[in-house]
């Protein structure tokens, strides 16, 4: 049986139409949450909304929003609080994949700005505009939980994806600051995926394995990451089992970042 620990609670997921966001949304709904799903891909968002509603009978509200645009984020947040009785969980997950293959001195300004605007500015804006109301909600013992998606590339800088790495490092710092700001009402934590079969790798195991080989990546637990690996930790952070944890980054990478061999490239590779 699945414990309905989110019954009567609302959850908002950015990047909710696919990947980690879509899978987390389904699992939240199975545990009783009503949902707001935020994405810029209207077709995928509508499909995901229909599927979750059909499977779980929970309320699912789709909202098209570019998280890097403050006006759109403000409007999205206003609508979300109007649609649901509360927003107990915010899974701040929206992000874009790296512009790979160019070093820190060769990456172009357009790719740099796009990566930072979506990954770091976008997650900052969403938490900035939603957290004030979350912290005032009359829910005990915590009024809300915020979970950000970072990356092991933000823990150990990957020279092949410099803008992505720095943006994800910024998210880890953002989480620590938000945790201090929102305590003791709201917990704020991050999950850092490693190499998982998602849209960043065209949902292809072969593409991901080739990427790992190029970077000489070694994974102590000797298997590929799955979406479920991440969602299991997100569920833990949304549950009461994590009520005494805040400001922490959870690497979910098979051990790469802390005891394995992170990606490394020779200068000649560029």
C-alpha positions as CSV (number, residue, x, y, z in Angstrom):
1,X,0.0,0.0,0.0
2,X,1.1,3.6,-0.7
3,X,0.7,5.8,2.4
4,X,-1.4,8.9,1.6
5,X,0.9,11.2,3.5
6,X,0.1,14.1,1.2
7,X,-3.6,13.9,1.4
8,X,-5.2,17.3,1.8
9,X,-1.9,19.0,0.7
10,X,-1.0,20.7,-2.6
11,X,2.2,20.2,-4.5
12,X,3.7,22.4,-7.3
13,X,6.2,20.9,-9.7
14,X,8.1,23.0,-12.2
15,X,9.4,21.1,-15.2
16,X,6.4,18.9,-14.5
17,X,5.7,17.7,-18.0
18,X,8.6,15.2,-18.3
19,X,11.5,13.5,-16.6
20,X,11.9,13.8,-12.9
21,X,9.1,16.3,-12.6
22,X,6.5,14.1,-14.3
23,X,7.4,11.0,-12.3
24,X,7.4,13.0,-9.0
25,X,4.0,14.4,-9.9
26,X,2.5,11.0,-10.4
27,X,4.0,9.7,-7.1
28,X,2.8,12.8,-5.2
29,X,-0.7,12.3,-6.6
30,X,-0.7,8.6,-5.6
31,X,0.0,9.8,-2.1
32,X,-3.0,12.1,-2.0
33,X,-1.6,15.5,-3.3
34,X,-3.5,17.8,-5.6
35,X,-1.1,19.2,-8.2
36,X,-0.1,22.3,-10.1
37,X,2.2,21.3,-13.0
38,X,4.3,24.0,-14.5
39,X,6.1,23.7,-17.9
40,X,6.7,25.5,-21.2
41,X,5.9,22.5,-23.3
42,X,2.1,22.8,-23.7
43,X,1.6,19.5,-25.5
44,X,3.5,17.4,-23.0
45,X,2.0,19.3,-20.1
46,X,-1.6,18.5,-21.3
47,X,-0.7,14.8,-21.9
48,X,0.9,14.5,-18.4
49,X,-2.1,16.2,-16.8
50,X,-4.6,13.9,-18.4
51,X,-2.6,10.8,-17.5
52,X,-2.2,11.6,-13.9
53,X,-5.8,12.7,-13.5
54,X,-7.0,9.4,-15.1
55,X,-4.7,7.2,-13.0
56,X,-5.1,8.9,-9.6
57,X,-8.4,10.9,-9.7
58,X,-6.5,13.8,-8.1
59,X,-6.9,17.4,-9.2
60,X,-4.1,18.5,-11.6
61,X,-3.8,22.1,-12.8
62,X,-1.5,22.7,-15.8
63,X,0.1,26.1,-16.1
64,X,2.3,27.2,-19.0
65,X,5.1,29.4,-17.6
66,X,8.7,30.4,-18.5
67,X,10.3,30.3,-15.1
68,X,13.0,32.8,-16.2
69,X,10.4,35.5,-16.7
70,X,9.5,37.2,-13.4
71,X,6.1,38.4,-14.6
72,X,5.1,34.9,-15.7
73,X,6.3,33.4,-12.4
74,X,4.3,36.0,-10.4
75,X,1.1,35.2,-12.4
76,X,1.7,31.5,-12.1
77,X,2.2,31.7,-8.3
78,X,-1.0,33.7,-8.0
79,X,-3.0,31.2,-10.0
80,X,-1.5,28.2,-8.1
81,X,-2.6,29.6,-4.7
82,X,-6.1,30.3,-6.1
83,X,-6.5,26.8,-7.5
84,X,-5.3,24.8,-4.4
85,X,-6.1,25.2,-0.8
86,X,-2.4,25.2,0.0
87,X,1.0,24.6,-1.5
88,X,2.8,22.3,0.9
89,X,5.5,20.9,-1.4
90,X,7.3,22.9,-4.1
91,X,9.5,20.7,-6.3
92,X,11.6,23.4,-8.0
93,X,12.8,21.2,-10.8
94,X,12.7,23.1,-14.1
95,X,16.0,23.4,-15.9
96,X,17.7,22.9,-19.2
97,X,20.5,20.7,-20.3
98,X,24.0,21.9,-20.8
99,X,25.6,23.3,-24.0
100,X,28.3,20.6,-24.0
101,X,31.7,20.6,-25.5
102,X,33.0,24.2,-25.0
103,X,35.4,25.2,-22.2
104,X,34.8,28.1,-19.8
105,X,36.7,30.5,-22.1
106,X,35.0,29.2,-25.3
107,X,31.4,29.0,-24.3
108,X,29.3,31.8,-26.0
109,X,27.4,34.4,-24.2
110,X,24.0,33.3,-25.5
111,X,24.4,29.8,-24.1
112,X,25.8,31.1,-20.8
113,X,22.8,33.5,-20.4
114,X,20.2,31.0,-21.3
115,X,21.6,28.4,-18.9
116,X,21.7,30.8,-16.0
117,X,18.4,32.4,-16.7
118,X,16.5,29.1,-16.6
119,X,18.5,27.0,-14.2
120,X,19.5,29.5,-11.5
121,X,17.4,32.6,-12.0
122,X,14.4,30.4,-12.7
123,X,14.6,28.4,-9.5
124,X,15.3,31.6,-7.5
125,X,12.3,33.4,-8.9
126,X,9.9,30.4,-8.2
127,X,11.1,30.1,-4.6
128,X,11.2,33.9,-4.2
129,X,7.5,34.4,-5.2
130,X,6.0,31.2,-3.7
131,X,7.8,30.8,-0.4
132,X,6.4,33.9,1.5
133,X,2.9,32.4,1.3
134,X,4.1,28.9,2.0
135,X,5.8,30.0,5.3
136,X,2.5,31.6,6.5
137,X,0.3,28.5,5.9
138,X,-1.4,27.1,8.9
139,X,0.0,23.6,8.7
140,X,1.8,21.8,11.5
141,X,4.6,21.0,12.3
142,X,5.9,22.6,9.1
143,X,4.1,24.9,6.8
144,X,5.9,23.7,3.7
145,X,8.8,21.9,2.0
146,X,10.8,23.1,-0.9
147,X,13.0,20.7,-3.0
148,X,15.4,22.0,-5.6
149,X,17.0,20.0,-8.4
150,X,20.7,20.7,-8.5
151,X,23.3,18.3,-10.0
152,X,26.6,16.5,-9.2
153,X,28.0,18.8,-11.8
154,X,27.5,21.6,-9.3
155,X,29.5,19.7,-6.7
156,X,32.5,18.9,-8.8
157,X,32.9,21.3,-11.8
158,X,32.7,19.5,-15.1
159,X,34.9,21.3,-17.6
160,X,32.8,20.2,-20.6
161,X,29.7,21.9,-19.3
162,X,30.9,25.0,-17.4
163,X,27.8,27.2,-17.4
164,X,25.6,24.3,-16.4
165,X,28.1,23.3,-13.6
166,X,28.3,26.9,-12.2
167,X,24.5,27.3,-12.4
168,X,23.9,24.1,-10.5
169,X,26.6,25.1,-7.9
170,X,24.6,28.3,-7.5
171,X,21.4,26.3,-6.8
172,X,23.2,24.5,-4.0
173,X,24.1,27.9,-2.5
174,X,20.6,29.2,-3.1
175,X,19.2,26.2,-1.1
176,X,21.4,27.0,1.9
177,X,20.4,30.7,1.9
178,X,16.7,29.8,1.5
179,X,16.9,27.3,4.3
180,X,18.3,29.9,6.7
181,X,15.7,32.5,5.5
182,X,12.6,30.2,5.8
183,X,13.4,28.3,9.0
184,X,11.7,27.2,11.1
185,X,8.5,27.1,9.0
186,X,9.7,25.7,5.7
187,X,12.5,23.2,5.0
188,X,14.6,23.7,1.9
189,X,16.8,20.9,0.4
190,X,18.3,19.9,-2.9
191,X,18.6,16.6,-4.8
192,X,21.6,16.3,-7.1
193,X,21.2,13.7,-9.9
194,X,24.2,12.1,-11.6
195,X,23.9,10.2,-14.8
196,X,20.2,9.3,-15.3
197,X,18.3,8.4,-18.5
198,X,16.3,11.5,-19.1
199,X,15.6,14.0,-21.9
200,X,19.0,15.6,-21.4
201,X,20.4,12.4,-23.0
202,X,17.5,12.1,-25.4
203,X,16.1,9.3,-23.1
204,X,18.8,7.1,-24.6
205,X,21.0,4.8,-22.4
206,X,23.5,4.6,-25.3
207,X,23.9,8.4,-25.5
208,X,24.4,8.6,-21.7
209,X,26.9,5.8,-21.7
210,X,28.9,7.4,-24.5
211,X,28.9,10.7,-22.6
212,X,30.2,8.9,-19.5
213,X,32.9,7.3,-21.5
214,X,34.0,10.6,-23.0
215,X,34.4,12.0,-19.6
216,X,36.1,8.9,-18.1
217,X,33.3,8.8,-15.5
218,X,33.5,5.9,-13.0
219,X,30.4,4.9,-10.9
220,X,31.1,2.9,-7.7
221,X,27.7,1.3,-7.7
222,X,28.3,0.2,-11.4
223,X,24.9,0.9,-13.0
224,X,23.1,3.7,-14.7
225,X,20.9,6.0,-12.7
226,X,17.1,5.9,-13.2
227,X,14.4,8.5,-12.7
228,X,13.0,6.4,-9.8
229,X,16.3,6.8,-8.0
230,X,15.7,10.6,-7.9
231,X,12.0,10.4,-7.2
232,X,12.5,8.1,-4.2
233,X,14.6,10.8,-2.5
234,X,12.2,13.6,-3.5
235,X,9.4,11.6,-1.8
236,X,11.5,11.2,1.3
237,X,12.1,15.0,1.4
238,X,8.3,15.6,0.9
239,X,7.5,13.3,3.8
240,X,7.6,13.8,7.6
241,X,10.6,11.5,7.7
242,X,12.7,14.5,6.6
243,X,11.2,17.1,9.0
244,X,14.5,17.7,10.8
245,X,16.6,18.1,7.6
246,X,17.1,21.5,5.9
247,X,19.8,23.2,3.9
248,X,21.2,19.9,2.7
249,X,22.1,18.7,-0.8
250,X,21.5,15.0,-1.5
251,X,23.7,13.5,-4.3
252,X,21.9,10.6,-5.9
253,X,24.6,9.4,-8.4
254,X,25.8,6.0,-7.5
255,X,28.7,7.5,-5.6
256,X,30.4,9.5,-8.4
257,X,30.7,12.9,-6.8
258,X,32.0,11.8,-3.4
259,X,33.8,8.4,-3.8
260,X,33.9,7.8,-7.5
261,X,35.6,9.5,-10.5
262,X,33.7,12.6,-11.7
263,X,33.9,13.7,-15.4
264,X,37.3,14.9,-16.5
265,X,38.5,16.0,-19.9
266,X,42.0,16.7,-21.3
267,X,42.5,20.2,-22.7
268,X,43.2,18.7,-26.1
269,X,39.6,17.4,-26.1
270,X,38.3,20.8,-26.8
